[in-house]
Amino acid sequence: MKFSSTILVYSITLLTTSFALHAENNLEGPYVGIDLGYLDGTENGNEKNSGVDAGYHFEAKPKGFGLGLALGYDKILSDKFLIGAEIAGYRFKNADDRTTPYDDNTPKYTTNTYKMDLKYKLETKLKAGVVFNEKKSSIYILGGVGAAKIERTYTTIAKGDYNNNDWTYGTLFGFGSEHLVSDNISLKIEHIISNYGEEKINTNASWANTKQYMDLNDSTTHVGLQYRF
């Protein structure tokens, strides 16, 4: 009898705890997610020799899809405010463009070509927003820093190719929304704008004093599926 009573007490406690945990399912806590993103960017190039504008300008417009992985943690304050932090990495496929530099001195298009291919992005983000719908939905803004791995190729008939495969660093900001669709699964959508500023890239050794001044901006829309622990 004592044994049966103990089992009954444990069963009631377990059921009560289970229902309590279910009732408290919300957007707070650690999570891991996968993202599908679409990138639309613009990179402006300006060639300078010893710091003086050489009169060659070009514009590339990379576009493409990417897959990513995100790790983060969200905290709910006063049952209505949300703060969080996230790190994410993305691999983009065919987010590239090829263009022909324009010579302002002639003026006409040159016989040179420029190609850029954005392959990877890494981002560290902080978010702040509000929760609603029993803390199962949120809207928020976010900001942070990012890095993009870009393969650049500048080709000339007279002096061959110059290749640069390096990381570019910048800042980002955006906004998003997330909704818990089951006990542990949530869906999110985000729009992020990244600005990598102006970067000086050395061209090949035969143009020792020449640099390409690159200015890259992009916007990416992400749709994500997240598992919340």
Number of C-alpha atoms within 10 A of each C-alpha: 6 7 8 9 10 11 12 12 11 12 12 12 11 12 11 12 12 12 10 11 12 12 11 14 18 23 27 20 14 16 19 17 19 19 23 19 22 19 20 17 21 16 18 16 22 19 22 18 14 11 11 10 14 17 16 20 19 19 21 21 20 21 21 19 18 21 18 19 18 20 17 19 18 19 15 19 12 6 12 14 17 21 18 19 18 19 18 19 20 21 18 21 16 13 22 21 20 18 15 19 23 20 16 13 9 9 10 11 15 14 13 17 18 20 19 22 23 24 19 20 20 19 21 19 19 18 20 19 18 18 23 14 11 13 20 19 19 21 20 19 18 21 20 18 18 22 20 21 17 19 17 20 18 21 17 14 9 8 12 11 16 15 15 16 14 11 15 16 19 17 18 21 18 19 17 19 18 21 21 22 11 14 17 14 16 21 18 19 18 20 19 18 18 24 19 20 14 18 15 15 15 16 19 17 10 9 11 11 13 21 23 21 19 18 17 23 19 18 20 20 19 21 18 20 19 22 17 22 14
